[in-house]
């Protein structure tokens, strides 16, 4: 059996300089698949290149929902802490969507994509939704799973996915109410639990109450580490796997088998 991380950012500036060590630790922890998610065309290209270099890495290409309207946010001077390339001119949503359409057959999944109402002002929500809808349609047409980010717009994200008929979806790091997370699972979608689950009441409740067949593992590295103020990395999914076994009251082997089956159900291959 193999462990997996369905949502990592291996091309992040805190990870990429030490990527060989990060991947070595992931292999040592038992990981056989890391899905590295892209945020915009430049990052997507880096993800595709890394995946060609190391078979442990599977590429997900997408458009982060804040990046989908970044030009408009900069023009309106909306505050946002950009992680990298602050001086780069952000691509338009049309350019970013076109990149995903052109390279989707090379991708393992489409992600991350979604809606964000935490950073993005309501006036820009329609434009953000337009980009999200386009990306969902690309994934459906290519029969690729979607890896979804949604923050403060969880209900609307669920509505759009169901309206468009998306079937293969993982909600990464779900921050909405646990009751809504249950509705996500009832719709047949998956929810991936990050490595800070042991210190998070909401993620613990999700492990305890969401049907086990709808749960996956992620890190969102370098974010959401098991301990505060640390950088996370894919090896930390092993901690969440063991915590899941503990909360489920099953052996670690049984928990790993369940999680592996869930991965295969969504992605169509074993991790």
C-alpha positions as CSV (number, residue, x, y, z in Angstrom):
1,X,0.0,0.0,0.0
2,X,1.1,3.5,-0.7
3,X,0.5,6.8,1.0
4,X,-0.2,9.9,-0.9
5,X,-0.6,13.7,-0.7
6,X,-3.3,15.0,-3.0
7,X,-2.6,18.7,-2.5
8,X,1.0,19.9,-2.2
9,X,2.9,23.0,-3.5
10,X,6.3,21.5,-4.3
11,X,7.2,24.5,-6.5
12,X,6.7,27.0,-3.6
13,X,9.8,29.1,-2.9
14,X,10.1,27.5,0.6
15,X,10.1,23.9,-0.9
16,X,11.7,24.0,-4.3
17,X,15.2,24.8,-3.2
18,X,15.3,21.7,-1.0
19,X,13.0,19.6,-3.2
20,X,15.4,16.6,-3.3
21,X,15.4,16.3,0.5
22,X,11.7,16.8,0.7
23,X,11.0,14.0,-1.8
24,X,13.5,11.7,-0.1
25,X,11.7,12.2,3.2
26,X,8.4,11.6,1.5
27,X,9.6,8.3,0.1
28,X,11.0,7.3,3.5
29,X,7.6,8.0,5.0
30,X,6.0,5.6,2.5
31,X,4.5,8.0,0.0
32,X,4.2,6.8,-3.5
33,X,2.3,9.8,-5.0
34,X,2.4,13.5,-4.4
35,X,0.0,15.7,-6.4
36,X,1.6,19.0,-6.8
37,X,-0.9,21.8,-7.5
38,X,-0.2,24.8,-9.8
39,X,-1.6,28.3,-9.2
40,X,-1.1,30.1,-12.5
41,X,0.7,29.5,-15.8
42,X,4.2,30.0,-14.6
43,X,3.7,27.8,-11.6
44,X,1.8,25.2,-13.8
45,X,4.8,25.0,-16.1
46,X,7.1,24.5,-13.1
47,X,4.8,21.7,-11.8
48,X,4.8,19.9,-15.2
49,X,8.6,20.1,-15.4
50,X,9.0,18.7,-11.8
51,X,6.7,15.8,-12.6
52,X,8.7,14.9,-15.7
53,X,11.8,14.9,-13.5
54,X,10.5,12.7,-10.7
55,X,7.8,10.0,-11.0
56,X,6.8,10.5,-7.4
57,X,5.2,13.8,-8.4
58,X,1.9,14.0,-10.3
59,X,1.1,17.4,-11.9
60,X,-2.2,19.2,-11.2
61,X,-2.5,22.4,-13.2
62,X,-5.0,25.2,-12.4
63,X,-5.7,28.8,-11.5
64,X,-5.8,29.8,-7.9
65,X,-9.1,31.7,-7.4
66,X,-7.3,34.9,-6.2
67,X,-5.0,34.8,-9.2
68,X,-8.1,34.6,-11.4
69,X,-8.8,38.2,-10.6
70,X,-5.4,39.4,-9.5
71,X,-5.1,42.0,-12.2
72,X,-8.3,43.6,-11.1
73,X,-7.3,43.4,-7.4
74,X,-4.0,45.1,-8.1
75,X,-5.7,47.8,-10.1
76,X,-8.2,48.4,-7.3
77,X,-5.4,48.3,-4.7
78,X,-7.1,45.4,-2.8
79,X,-4.6,44.2,-0.1
80,X,-3.3,40.7,-0.7
81,X,0.0,39.1,0.5
82,X,1.5,37.7,-2.7
83,X,3.9,34.8,-2.0
84,X,6.2,35.1,-5.0
85,X,7.2,37.2,-8.1
86,X,5.5,40.3,-6.7
87,X,6.9,42.3,-9.5
88,X,5.6,40.0,-12.2
89,X,2.6,41.1,-14.2
90,X,-0.1,38.6,-13.4
91,X,-1.7,36.8,-16.4
92,X,-5.3,37.5,-17.2
93,X,-7.8,34.8,-16.4
94,X,-8.3,34.1,-20.1
95,X,-4.5,33.5,-20.5
96,X,-4.4,31.2,-17.5
97,X,-7.5,29.2,-18.5
98,X,-6.0,28.9,-22.0
99,X,-2.8,27.4,-20.5
100,X,-4.8,24.8,-18.6
101,X,-6.8,23.9,-21.8
102,X,-3.7,23.5,-23.8
103,X,-1.9,21.3,-21.3
104,X,-4.8,19.4,-19.6
105,X,-3.9,16.1,-21.2
106,X,-0.4,16.3,-19.6
107,X,-2.1,16.8,-16.2
108,X,-3.0,14.2,-13.5
109,X,-5.7,16.6,-12.3
110,X,-7.0,20.1,-12.7
111,X,-6.2,22.1,-9.6
112,X,-6.1,24.1,-7.7
113,X,-9.2,25.9,-8.8
114,X,-12.2,27.3,-7.0
115,X,-13.7,30.4,-5.3
116,X,-12.3,32.6,-2.6
117,X,-14.4,35.2,-0.8
118,X,-11.8,35.8,2.0
119,X,-9.4,37.9,-0.1
120,X,-11.5,38.7,-3.1
121,X,-14.1,41.5,-2.8
122,X,-17.7,40.7,-3.7
123,X,-17.6,43.0,-6.8
124,X,-15.1,40.5,-8.4
125,X,-17.0,37.3,-7.6
126,X,-18.8,37.1,-11.0
127,X,-15.4,37.3,-12.8
128,X,-14.0,34.7,-10.4
129,X,-17.0,32.4,-11.1
130,X,-16.5,32.7,-14.8
131,X,-13.0,31.5,-14.6
132,X,-14.0,28.7,-12.3
133,X,-16.8,27.5,-14.6
134,X,-14.4,27.5,-17.5
135,X,-11.9,25.3,-15.6
136,X,-14.5,22.9,-14.4
137,X,-15.7,22.4,-18.0
138,X,-12.2,21.8,-19.1
139,X,-11.7,19.1,-16.5
140,X,-15.1,17.5,-17.3
141,X,-14.3,17.4,-21.0
142,X,-10.9,15.9,-20.4
143,X,-12.2,13.5,-17.7
144,X,-9.7,14.8,-15.1
145,X,-10.4,15.1,-11.4
146,X,-10.8,18.6,-9.9
147,X,-8.9,19.7,-6.8
148,X,-10.9,22.6,-5.3
149,X,-10.0,25.5,-3.1
150,X,-13.0,27.4,-1.6
151,X,-12.9,29.9,1.3
152,X,-15.9,31.7,2.5
153,X,-17.7,30.5,-0.7
154,X,-18.1,26.8,0.1
155,X,-21.9,26.6,-0.6
156,X,-21.6,28.5,-3.9
157,X,-18.7,26.3,-5.0
158,X,-20.8,23.2,-4.3
159,X,-23.7,24.6,-6.2
160,X,-21.7,25.4,-9.3
161,X,-20.0,21.9,-9.3
162,X,-23.4,20.2,-9.2
163,X,-24.9,22.5,-11.7
164,X,-22.1,21.7,-14.2
165,X,-22.3,18.0,-13.5
166,X,-18.8,17.6,-12.1
167,X,-18.4,14.0,-10.7
168,X,-14.7,13.7,-9.7
169,X,-13.9,16.4,-7.2
170,X,-11.8,16.8,-4.0
171,X,-12.4,19.7,-1.7
172,X,-9.0,20.5,-0.3
173,X,-8.6,21.9,3.3
174,X,-12.4,22.5,3.7
175,X,-12.9,25.5,6.0
176,X,-16.7,25.6,6.0
177,X,-19.0,24.2,8.6
178,X,-18.8,20.4,9.2
179,X,-22.5,20.1,8.3
180,X,-21.8,21.5,4.9
181,X,-18.8,19.2,4.6
182,X,-21.2,16.3,5.1
183,X,-23.3,17.7,2.2
184,X,-20.1,17.7,0.0
185,X,-19.6,14.1,0.9
186,X,-23.3,13.3,0.2
187,X,-22.8,14.7,-3.3
188,X,-20.2,12.1,-3.9
189,X,-17.3,14.4,-3.6
190,X,-14.1,13.9,-1.5
191,X,-12.5,16.0,1.2
192,X,-8.8,15.9,1.9
193,X,-7.6,16.4,5.5
194,X,-4.3,18.3,6.1
195,X,-1.5,17.5,8.5
196,X,-2.7,19.9,11.2
197,X,-5.7,17.7,11.9
198,X,-4.7,16.7,15.4
199,X,-4.7,20.3,16.6
200,X,-7.8,21.3,14.6
201,X,-11.2,20.6,16.1
202,X,-13.0,20.9,12.7
203,X,-10.7,18.5,10.9
204,X,-10.9,16.1,13.8
205,X,-14.7,16.2,13.6
206,X,-14.6,15.7,9.8
207,X,-12.5,12.5,10.4
208,X,-15.0,11.3,12.9
209,X,-18.2,12.1,11.1
210,X,-17.6,12.2,7.3
211,X,-18.0,8.8,5.6
212,X,-14.6,7.2,5.6
213,X,-15.0,6.4,1.9
214,X,-15.0,10.1,1.0
215,X,-11.8,11.2,2.8
216,X,-8.2,11.7,1.5
217,X,-4.9,13.0,2.8
218,X,-3.1,16.2,1.9
219,X,-0.6,18.7,3.4
220,X,-1.1,22.0,1.4
221,X,2.7,22.3,2.1
222,X,4.4,24.4,3.1
223,X,1.3,25.4,5.0
224,X,-0.8,23.7,7.7
225,X,2.0,21.9,9.4
226,X,1.4,19.6,12.4
227,X,3.0,22.2,14.6
228,X,2.5,25.9,14.3
229,X,5.2,28.1,12.8
230,X,6.7,25.2,10.9
231,X,6.8,24.4,7.2
232,X,4.9,21.3,6.3
233,X,5.9,18.8,3.7
234,X,4.4,15.7,2.1
235,X,6.0,13.2,4.6
236,X,3.6,14.6,7.2
237,X,0.6,12.8,5.7
238,X,1.8,9.8,7.6
239,X,0.9,11.6,10.8
240,X,-2.7,12.2,9.5
241,X,-3.0,8.6,8.3
242,X,-2.1,7.3,11.8
243,X,-4.4,9.9,13.4
244,X,-7.3,8.7,11.1
245,X,-6.7,5.1,12.3
246,X,-6.8,6.3,15.9
247,X,-10.1,8.3,15.4
248,X,-11.7,5.5,13.4
249,X,-10.7,2.8,15.9
250,X,-9.0,0.6,13.3
251,X,-5.5,-0.6,12.6
252,X,-3.2,1.5,10.6
253,X,-3.2,-1.1,7.8
254,X,-7.0,-0.9,7.6
255,X,-6.9,2.9,7.5
256,X,-4.3,2.9,4.8
257,X,-6.3,0.4,2.8
258,X,-9.4,2.6,3.0
259,X,-7.5,5.8,2.0
260,X,-5.8,4.0,-0.9
261,X,-9.2,2.8,-2.1
262,X,-10.6,6.3,-1.9
263,X,-7.6,7.7,-3.9
264,X,-8.2,5.1,-6.6
265,X,-11.9,5.8,-6.8
266,X,-11.2,9.5,-7.4
267,X,-8.1,9.4,-9.6
268,X,-8.7,6.1,-11.4
269,X,-5.3,4.6,-10.4
270,X,-3.7,3.3,-7.2
271,X,-1.5,5.8,-5.4
